[in-house]
Amino acid sequence: MECPICKSEKCIKMSAIELYESLMELFFKYQDPESDITFKKYPTVGEIGACEKTGKKIWYCPYCKKPFPENYENNKVVIKCPHCDKTLCIPVSNRTFC
């Protein structure tokens, strides 16, 4: 799979995609679209690698199955996929509330 930043084939870890997709099967099985709890309502974006040239993290959408560069904003816990516009939670490691 091609890096969405530098177009290299080396930046994305296919094993990370496989693991993430298997976890998403469980998420969608138990997803609660009516929940007030964000991480029960929306899937967390997959962190599948980092661009070797820029160091920027590469995320993966479980809906359209496409990679994209990380794109979070401070004080927000959800983003929209730039490809399919679905709402996704950002990984806990990227949440900044300072």
ChimeraX attribute file (.defattr): number of C-alpha atoms within 10 A of each C-alpha:
attribute: neighborCount
match mode: 1-to-1
recipient: residues
	/A:1	13
	/A:2	13
	/A:3	19
	/A:4	17
	/A:5	19
	/A:6	13
	/A:7	11
	/A:8	14
	/A:9	12
	/A:10	15
	/A:11	22
	/A:12	24
	/A:13	15
	/A:14	13
	/A:15	10
	/A:16	15
	/A:17	21
	/A:18	12
	/A:19	12
	/A:20	19
	/A:21	17
	/A:22	11
	/A:23	13
	/A:24	19
	/A:25	12
	/A:26	10
	/A:27	17
	/A:28	15
	/A:29	8
	/A:30	11
	/A:31	16
	/A:32	15
	/A:33	12
	/A:34	9
	/A:35	11
	/A:36	9
	/A:37	10
	/A:38	16
	/A:39	18
	/A:40	17
	/A:41	19
	/A:42	20
	/A:43	23
	/A:44	25
	/A:45	25
	/A:46	24
	/A:47	22
	/A:48	21
	/A:49	22
	/A:50	20
	/A:51	20
	/A:52	15
	/A:53	10
	/A:54	9
	/A:55	11
	/A:56	14
	/A:57	18
	/A:58	23
	/A:59	25
	/A:60	24
	/A:61	26
	/A:62	21
	/A:63	16
	/A:64	12
	/A:65	13
	/A:66	16
	/A:67	26
	/A:68	19
	/A:69	18
	/A:70	18
	/A:71	15
	/A:72	17
	/A:73	14
	/A:74	10
	/A:75	10
	/A:76	13
	/A:77	19
	/A:78	20
	/A:79	18
	/A:80	16
	/A:81	22
	/A:82	14
	/A:83	13
	/A:84	12
	/A:85	12
	/A:86	15
	/A:87	18
	/A:88	22
	/A:89	21
	/A:90	25
	/A:91	17
	/A:92	9
	/A:93	6
	/A:94	14
	/A:95	16
	/A:96	12
	/A:97	9
	/A:98	5
